[in-house]
Amino acid sequence: MKWNLVQNGHEPSEPIKCPICGEKMQLRWSTINTHMDIAMELFFRRPNEEKSKYLLSIFDEVENPSWVNDMAWKCRECSYWCQFGVPMKADDAKKVTREERNGERTFIPIEDWWEDAIIKDRLKQLGYW
Ligand SMILES: [Zn+2]
């Protein structure tokens, strides 16, 4: 399977089948991140005495961060969950974020869930609406 860059991020070249039950998996969310986002999250988790040393170690990368399209997929039948991280070019990441997602990095296909009775019912049980 390959990932194709489309208007709103990436799509798999073929449907993703659940490795547990074989059902077609569905996109849960798609986020465009830089590795600096992750680095900053790790920064805040560090003890105070280690923070300045850690910041110096990542400082050189701030100017030219790498980008990734992180996507979570879930099986509607057995609830198996998996995540993919697809590297992308900075220009593509910025274009998708600005032009297709109105500046938002995360895309959640809520409209698709509404059309699927099983997913709609499960999310209702989880308190989504
Ligand atoms: Zn499954």
Boltz pocket constraint, residues with backbone or C-beta under 6 A from the ligand:
constraints:
  - pocket:
      binder: B
      contacts: [[A, 18], [A, 19], [A, 20], [A, 21], [A, 22], [A, 23], [A, 75], [A, 76], [A, 77], [A, 78], [A, 79], [A, 80]]
      max_distance: 6.0
